Amino acid sequence: MEKVSFGFSDVSPQEKTHLVGDVFRRVASRYDLMNDAMSGGLHRLWKDDFVRLVQPKASEHILDMAGGTGDIAFRLAKYGTNVTIADINPAMLEVGKKRAIARSIENLTWKEENAEALSFNDNVFDAYTIAFGIRNVTHIQKALDEAWRVLKVGGRFFCMEFSQTKWSGFSNLYKMYSTHIVPKIGQLLANDEDSYRYLIESIERFPNIEKFSDMIKSAGFVQIRARPILGGLVAIHSGWKV
Ligand SMILES: C[S@@+](CC[C@H](N)C(=O)[O-])C[C@H]1O[C@@H](n2cnc3c(N)ncnc32)[C@H](O)[C@@H]1O
């Protein structure tokens, strides 16, 4: 029987989808607060950089996949771009919709979607973005294949995800922080140590920068680039559909 990783455990694909759903249902209301607490606000700078790389235009339609509570979509929408924000988890989308209303952001379409089997037609989006989402997807290659399918010819793919830093001293420090401190912050602020333990473990199981580049290539993308941040702690991958 096929097994996939859920953090450090191996589970069936159905179980993983179910367990990841539970994690984000539980953390939804505290998700944004926790991002600030865990990263000391750094995730905001990474997301700003990510969206600058996308170079959104007002004439474009961009799909922000696994968009959660809207951090990437809101930044894209500032350029006047038409953004569809899609996520498998209604609880995350509900938090995002409230945030959008509070910020008076209007050029957004919200959709419940599984990245592995999108309901959109072929060749419809100018760009596809996914930030800190793909490592939670059960079959990563299927999600990449779907990204390629829904992009127009000439469309751009951008993915930001945690990876493994190559700065050895920093790597040890980060490992200690992520293994011992992050789950405790999760317990303190979100009353949920287990979810944050999963989120950290899933980073270690995610393919490294080179392997993930190969997977993007397998989906059909060309001119693949990987931009490491903090020695590769986070990496932005991009590619083109031609
Ligand atoms: C860590 S959050 C990232 C949210 C947002 N992109 C950000 O950067 O703040 C990961 C998101 O991936 C979503 N997700 C997990 N599996 C998914 C799937 N198969 N299809 C679509 N979204 C998925 C979760 O529901 C969650 O909202």
The ligand as an SDF file (V2000), in Angstrom:
LIG
                    3D

 27 29  0  0  0  0  0  0  0  0999 V2000
    1.3880   27.0520    5.8760 C   0  0  0  0  0  0  0  0  0  0  0  0
   -0.1170   27.4590    5.0860 S   0  0  0  0  0  0  0  0  0  0  0  0
    0.3960   28.6830    3.9110 C   0  0  0  0  0  0  0  0  0  0  0  0
   -0.6470   29.7390    3.6880 C   0  0  0  0  0  0  0  0  0  0  0  0
   -0.1870   30.9570    2.8790 C   0  0  0  0  0  0  0  0  0  0  0  0
    0.2200   30.5830    1.5480 N   0  0  0  0  0  0  0  0  0  0  0  0
    0.9190   31.7100    3.5730 C   0  0  0  0  0  0  0  0  0  0  0  0
    2.0230   31.7940    3.0060 O   0  0  0  0  0  0  0  0  0  0  0  0
    0.6900   32.2230    4.6640 O   0  0  0  0  0  0  0  0  0  0  0  0
   -0.3770   26.0330    4.0800 C   0  0  0  0  0  0  0  0  0  0  0  0
   -1.7340   25.9850    3.4020 C   0  0  0  0  0  0  0  0  0  0  0  0
   -1.7430   24.8790    2.4830 O   0  0  0  0  0  0  0  0  0  0  0  0
   -3.0770   24.4110    2.4330 C   0  0  0  0  0  0  0  0  0  0  0  0
   -3.0980   23.0840    1.7990 N   0  0  0  0  0  0  0  0  0  0  0  0
   -2.5980   21.9270    2.2900 C   0  0  0  0  0  0  0  0  0  0  0  0
   -2.8080   20.9270    1.4150 N   0  0  0  0  0  0  0  0  0  0  0  0
   -3.4240   21.4680    0.3390 C   0  0  0  0  0  0  0  0  0  0  0  0
   -3.8980   20.9510   -0.8860 C   0  0  0  0  0  0  0  0  0  0  0  0
   -3.7640   19.6630   -1.2110 N   0  0  0  0  0  0  0  0  0  0  0  0
   -4.4840   21.7850   -1.7570 N   0  0  0  0  0  0  0  0  0  0  0  0
   -4.6380   23.0910   -1.4490 C   0  0  0  0  0  0  0  0  0  0  0  0
   -4.2150   23.6510   -0.3060 N   0  0  0  0  0  0  0  0  0  0  0  0
   -3.6190   22.8470    0.5880 C   0  0  0  0  0  0  0  0  0  0  0  0
   -3.5060   24.4310    3.8850 C   0  0  0  0  0  0  0  0  0  0  0  0
   -4.8970   24.3310    4.0230 O   0  0  0  0  0  0  0  0  0  0  0  0
   -2.9150   25.7650    4.3370 C   0  0  0  0  0  0  0  0  0  0  0  0
   -3.8370   26.8060    4.1980 O   0  0  0  0  0  0  0  0  0  0  0  0
  1  2  1  0
  2  3  1  0
  2 10  1  0
  3  4  1  0
  4  5  1  0
  5  6  1  0
  5  7  1  0
  7  8  2  0
  7  9  1  0
 10 11  1  0
 11 12  1  0
 11 26  1  0
 12 13  1  0
 13 14  1  0
 13 24  1  0
 14 15  1  0
 14 23  1  0
 15 16  2  0
 16 17  1  0
 17 18  1  0
 17 23  2  0
 18 19  1  0
 18 20  2  0
 20 21  1  0
 21 22  2  0
 22 23  1  0
 24 25  1  0
 24 26  1  0
 26 27  1  0
M  CHG  2   2   1   9  -1
M  END
$$$$
